[in-house]
């Protein structure tokens, strides 16, 4: 989702010498494969958007996979960028790097000031290691490597898996199927009380493109909207957009995760960038993309 959004942005800005590989073409977990790729292509700029990702259940179930695979991807790409003299690298992390009970909104300096949320700790630790690796290569070798931390993302080419997707695409799928099958209710995981911030993936791509040109500092910078919504209100909005007429039922046996994860985006705004796609507009675009993908499957 993120890689394709960045690619669309670069193409829209008339960049043509763009080097990409699908995961089927290049397994970034394979050290020799990544070494050979960098030696052959010698890219000048790298957007490191690849990661093993998933929702709260996937994070908690595949703990070893999330830690090992993300560390491998980061280590191979960042180190080979150094070996091949990449001019600039952008590492994309996640808002889950922050302590579970950090003050809200989440400021960049709150990193490593408290305990992480247990359910996604392995993924968070991998991403923290990536931030520190970029800063270490900057300090030791003078590499211009920057780290950006997006908030929760959604958009075109999202993952709609019933178990392993994030909350927003999971709800789109649930409400669509409930409407299609005339179900009387939709079950929402958790209490509905936690608050989450959501950024449309093409807005993230615009921010990445902007920061790649204008941001050259150590440490991290948040990318988000600075606005959040309860899971219950998110569900009600998606219900309205899809046109589901039934009831909502909240399953409190499923984990809620972090109570709130709102990004402080004042550093980003001070850099001169703000998001443009509001939540309702973005969900409508994402749902249209979901419907198109579903038609292809059928």
Buried (B, 14 or more C-beta within 10 A) or exposed (E): BBBBBBBBBBEEEEEEEEEEBEEEEBBBBBBEBBBEBBEEEEBEBBBBBBBBBBBBBBBBEBBEBBBBBBBBBBBBBBBBBBEBEBEBBBBBBBBBBBBBEBEBBBBBEBBEEEEBBBBBBBBBBBBBBBBBBBBBBBEEEEBBBBBBBBBBBBBBBBBBBEEBBBBBBBBBBBBBBBBEEEBEEBEBBBBBEBBBBBBBBBBBBBBBBBBBEEBEBBBBBBBBBBBBBBBBBBBBBBBEBBEBEBEBEBEEEBBBBBEBBBBBBEBBEEBEBEBEBEBEEBBEBBBEBBEEBBEEEE
